[in-house]
Amino acid sequence: MIDPAVKDINTHSDYTVEWTQRKTGCKVTHLTFIFDKKEPKPPPKPRIKEACINGVPKSKIQKLARKGESWEDAAFRIKAEKLAAKSH
């Protein structure tokens, strides 16, 4: 009965909670709850859409282009290699 409530608190609130029970003899006489404030999550970094050529990001083309290869030729080759790797 307590576990679903603890799970909801841990999932949906700014706190985490843990609990234990203490017994006297065979009977549970105490419940102990420990609450901690969660550290705030940093906001997600905005994603900057990168320029692409033929669906390949320019940063990837820059890394994988061969000497003397144009941006368009490199993009076409990289995309073709990716498709060939997927088909295997």
C-alpha positions in Angstrom: 0.0 0.0 0.0 2.8 2.4 0.7 5.0 1.5 -2.3 2.7 2.9 -5.0 2.5 6.2 -3.1 6.3 6.3 -2.7 6.8 5.5 -6.4 4.4 8.4 -7.3 6.2 10.8 -5.0 9.6 9.8 -6.4 8.3 10.1 -10.0 6.1 13.2 -9.9 7.5 15.5 -7.2 10.6 17.5 -6.4 11.4 15.0 -3.6 12.6 11.4 -3.2 11.3 9.3 -0.4 12.6 6.1 1.2 10.9 4.3 4.0 11.6 1.5 6.5 9.6 -0.3 9.1 10.6 -1.0 12.7 9.3 -3.9 14.6 8.7 -4.5 18.3 8.5 -8.3 18.6 6.5 -9.5 15.6 4.5 -6.3 15.1 5.4 -3.3 13.0 5.3 -0.4 15.4 7.0 2.4 13.4 7.4 3.6 9.9 10.4 5.8 9.1 10.3 8.1 6.1 13.3 9.9 4.7 12.6 12.8 2.3 15.3 14.4 0.2 14.9 17.3 -2.2 15.9 16.4 -5.8 18.6 18.3 -7.6 17.0 20.4 -10.3 17.6 19.0 -13.8 19.4 21.5 -16.0 17.3 22.7 -19.0 18.0 20.8 -22.2 20.4 22.4 -24.5 18.8 23.8 -27.6 19.7 21.7 -30.7 21.0 23.8 -33.5 20.0 22.3 -36.8 23.2 21.7 -38.8 23.4 22.4 -42.5 23.3 19.2 -44.7 24.2 18.3 -48.2 22.2 15.4 -49.6 21.1 14.6 -46.1 24.6 14.4 -44.6 25.7 16.9 -42.0 28.5 19.2 -43.1 30.5 18.3 -40.0 30.4 14.6 -41.0 31.4 15.5 -44.6 34.3 17.5 -43.3 35.6 14.5 -41.3 35.1 11.9 -44.0 35.8 13.8 -47.2 38.7 12.6 -49.3 41.4 14.9 -50.6 40.2 16.8 -53.7 36.6 15.6 -53.2 33.8 18.2 -53.5 31.3 18.6 -50.7 28.5 17.1 -52.9 30.6 14.1 -54.1 31.6 13.4 -50.5 28.0 13.6 -49.3 26.8 11.3 -52.1 29.6 8.7 -51.3 29.0 8.8 -47.5 25.3 8.4 -47.9 25.8 5.5 -50.4 28.3 3.8 -48.0 25.7 4.2 -45.1 23.0 2.6 -47.2 25.3 -0.2 -48.3 26.2 -1.0 -44.7 22.5 -1.1 -43.7 21.7 -3.6 -46.5 24.2 -6.1 -45.1 
